[in-house]
Amino acid sequence: MTEHPTSHEGRQPLAARPQERARPRQEAAAGLPSDVPAQPGGPAGRTAPAPGTDTPPAPGQAAAPVGNGGPGSPHSPGVPHSPGPPHPPGGPGAVAVAVAPQPPGGARGGDTAGRREGDRLRFVGAATRRIARGIDLDEIVLGLCRATVPTFSDEILVYLRDPLPVGDERPVAPFVLRLRRTDRLRLSELDGEELVLVPDPDPTPAAELCEVRSGGALAEVLRGVRPVFGDSAAAKTALGELLGPDHPLPGGLRAVLAPLRGRRRVIGAAVFLRRPERAGFEPNDLLVAAQLATHTALGIDKAVLYGREAYIADELQRTMLPDSLPQPTGVKLASRYLPAAETARVGGDWYDAIPLPGSRVALVVGDVMGHSMTSAAIMGQLRTTAQTLAGLDLPPQEVLHHLDEQAQRLGQDRMATCMYAVYDPVSHRITVANAGHPPPILLHLGGRAEVLRVPPGAPIGVGGVDFEAVELDAPAGATLLLYTDGLVESRLRDVWTGIEQLRERLAATAQLTGPDHSPPLEALCDDVLDMLGPGDRDDDIALLAARFDGIAPSDVAYWFLEPEDAAPGRARRLARRALARWDLEELTDSVELLISEVVTNAVRYAERPVTLRLLRTDVLRCEVGDDSPQLPRQRRARDTDEGGRGLFLVNRLARRWGATRLSGGKVVWFELATRN
């Protein structure tokens, strides 16, 4: 009888060959073991030989090999075979089992033994290859179960240490084993000429958790590493401890208990079980179990290490990219990041949005060469450098120049591309500088999408090159899309073809929302990524979309104040008039008090005119600028001090406040909540 080692979950069954239907169905229904020739006296007139014996077959029959169809058979494990029908009569997940006719004449015992050993070797080779295909823990355990059930055993229980130690980590106490997976198949009686192996809904009961007691029988068996028969005294006690006192091993089941030892320690155990109507395990089967346990344990070790590396990569990538984007005044933002592949979770692409003084925002997208941990580390350093330079309010071309110098300091061949843009919602203008990056695309409110003409520049890290910035209109309702080359370039298309396809995709998406409405940012990002087809994921992808709402001129008030003693009083009067015009009189007292304190500090150190700007959006924002680079610091004034309480008042009354150093001075700002 041949039992096919195929999966009962989603695998295609094997079709029985026509000549295999010749033997009477009654012999197959008797449940004869696949690894022992039938003998007279057992079920249907035959009995199985005693475990460990090589009884020659009856006349007119040949011995069936262990779990396969014999040398050269298309049903041997690991040997290719023709696919059968979509599903056997037992339904999806069932495995067809047929009885093959035997050639006339008996086989000599020596031939049978050699044939059985060859079959064992082929089975071990096929099983270990299947186990080795797994890359994570579940795949490896599943590979062990599918390779052994029903070919080697009728049921398997796999226990693994909980938690699994990683590498050189010291295992935590106590030593606990958790049932990771159990598989069992049974024969199903059908009306046709076949038997079908279907999933057994009632597997052998076993405890979910088992604590291995030091000095106990289970601990001794695991320490011995070698598989043992379940009928030995030590194994019986160990199995009782493993399965639990409430789940004794049903009578008649034959068992092999195989410890799973990794590179440094035992990490679990596997229990192989056979039904009573099937021949018991032989001594050579212990060698098979040892090989399966060794390959499984080493695979689990590698899977755990891979899982740790994947976790580190995920955490590194997550910390290198912003957790969330800011929502500055006058602009809405959305972003996406996709790694190049599941096995390459880190890369050098990044994006960022950095609030700047004057309600402006810096939009940054960059791409470091490579998809390794080194690329991610370099990306993190460049992103941090860009944030620091943006805080100094340097022009975009100067930011790229300093990034170029930083990349050269990091080492040779530290190349990257970068797009740096600064959006001003008050002037409705955007200043863009490029360092070898694909050009941005601007989607207008009417649905027209255009590729912005930005000087390409040289990549960061080349050195000795100048970067040029251009200033462009950013009308209200328009959407700017910054991206990395992984979105538009692949092995199937060049970068400019991809850019044109992206532009057309944006225009088509905008047409769906009508000429008077901009498409939602989140849906727009998803739609852009949907343009990726098979073979288009050669590189990781960073995407940053910005919707320009701007600030209307009627919501902005701007003045210059001479650095004189009368400046605070004039600032209070100007602010009072602006608040009355905006119908915000309830904020007058707070605004006058805070403006008076901030302007007084600015006048004290300024040599040039002080700027005062009020912005009305969802909050009221006040900005006071001067030419002194020294930032104010809040301090606790003593009872005898006459000053030092201005910033304390600002901190208590304002919703938010801060100070930013500029290239030509500083800006101190605060925000107050409006009634809306």
C-alpha positions, 0 to 999 in steps of 0.5 A: 500500500502506498501512502502519499506524503502530501499535505492535507491542507490546500495541497493537490492529491495524487491520482492513483494510476490505473494499474494500481486499482487491480488489487482488491479494495478490501486489502487497502481498507484493512489499513495495512502499513505502508512500510511493511509487506502484508502477511497471512493471518492479519486483517483481510487475511494478513498480519504485519511482521514484528517490529525490526524484522525483515520478513520476506513477502508472500509469493506473488508479492513484493515488499512495499518500501517505507512510506513511498512507492519504491525506487524510481516510483513517481510516488517516492518522496522528493521524486517529481510526479504528474499532477492528479485531479483537482481533489480526490473523492474525499474532498479538498485536503484529502490524499488519495491512497491506492494499492499497487499490484506486485510482480509475480515471484518473490523477492529475496530478503537481502533485496528487500532490506537494501530496498528499504534502506534506500527508501529510507534515505530517499525519504530523509532527503525529501523530508529534510529538503522540505523542512529546509524550505521554511524561512520562519518558525511556522513554516519549518514546523509545518514542513516537519509535520507534512513530511512525516504524516502519513509517510513516517507516522500517523500523527506528530506532536511538536513541542517548542521551548517557550520562550525560545532563546535567541543565539547566545541568550541565556534561557529563562527559567523555568524550562517550559515546553508549549505545544506548537503544532499537532497533525494527524490523518486518518483513512476514510472509507469511500464508495470508489476504488480508492482510500483517501487520507483526510484530516482527523478532527480528533487528534491525540489529546495533549497538554498545551504547556509542560514544565520540565522538572529538573532531574525528571524523566523528561529532562533526562530524555531531552538531555540524552538528545537521541530519540527513544522508543515510547515503550521504554520505561524512561520514555513512558514516564517522559511521555506522561510528563510531556502530554500531561497527567490528564492526557495519557497516551491511548493504548496501542499507539506506538511512539518515538520521542525525539528531542530537538536540539539546536546549536547550543541547547535543547529547544523542544521535542517531537513525538511521532505516533503510529496507529495499532494497525500499523507496524511499530517503529524499527531501530532504523526509524530512530535514525530517521527521527534523529535526522528529522529532529536535527534538521528541524532544530537547526532550522528553528534556530536559524528562523529564530535568529532571522526573526530577531534580525527582522525585528531589529530591521523593522525597529531600525526602519521605524525609528529612522522614519517619522512616527507621524507627520506634523500638521502645520498651518496652511498645508495637509500632509500624507506619506507612504513607505514600502520596503523593496521586499519582505526579505529586505525590510530596511532601505535608504529611502526617507521622507520628512516634514519639518515646521519652520518659522513663519508657518512655513514647512520644509518637505524632504525626500531622499534616497541613499544607495542600497538596501542594507543596514548600512544604508539605513544608518546613513539615511538616519544620519542624513535625515538628522542632519537635514532636520538640524539644518532646517532648524537654522532656516537655511536656504534649500540650496545651502541645506543640500550643500551641507548634506553633501559635506556630511555625506563625504565625512561619513566615508567613501561612496556614501551617495544619496539623492535628495529633494528639499522644498520649503513651502510658505503658506502666506506668499503661496510660493515654494522654493525647491532645490534638487540633488539628483532626485526625480522631479516632483509633480504638481497636481493643480485643482483643475486636474492638470498634472505637471512635472516641475522643471527643477535643476537636476543637480548632482547626488549628495556625496559627489562633492565640489558641486553647487546646488541651485534653488528655484521658486515656484507658485504653489496655488491653493488647492494644488497637491505636490508629490515628492517620491523616490525612484522606486516608484517610477523605475524598475527593470521593466521601465526607465525612470522617465517612462515611469514619471510620465505614467505617474503624471497620467495616473495623478491626472486621471485620479483628479478627474474623478473628483471634479474640477472644483475638488482636490482628491483626498490625500490618503486615497491619492497615495493609495491610488499612486501605489496601485500603479505598481504591477508585477516586477515593479518593486525593485527598490523601496519607495518613499512617498510624500504628498502635500496639499497646499491650502495657504493662508489668505492675505486677509488673515495676515497682519504684518508690521515693522517696529523701530527698536525704541522704547515706544515700540511695545505700546505701538505693538499693542495698539496695532494688535488691538486693531487687528483683533477687532477687524477679525472679531477676536476682541475676547483675546485682546487682553492676553494678546496685548500682555504677551506682545508687550513682553515679547516685543520688550525683549526684542527691542532690548537687544535688536539693532534693526527694526523688529518685525511683528506678524499676526496670523489667523487660522484655527489659532491666533499666532503671533511672531516677533523677529529681531536681528539678535541670534541669542534665544530667550530662556525661561528662568525662575525669577527671585522675589527681589528681581525686577525682571525675568517674568516675561517668558513665565507669563508667556508660558502660562497664558499661551497655548504653545510658544517657542523660539527659532534661530534664523540665519539673520536673527531669531523669531519668538512666537506664541499661539492662542486658541480662538473660540472656534 
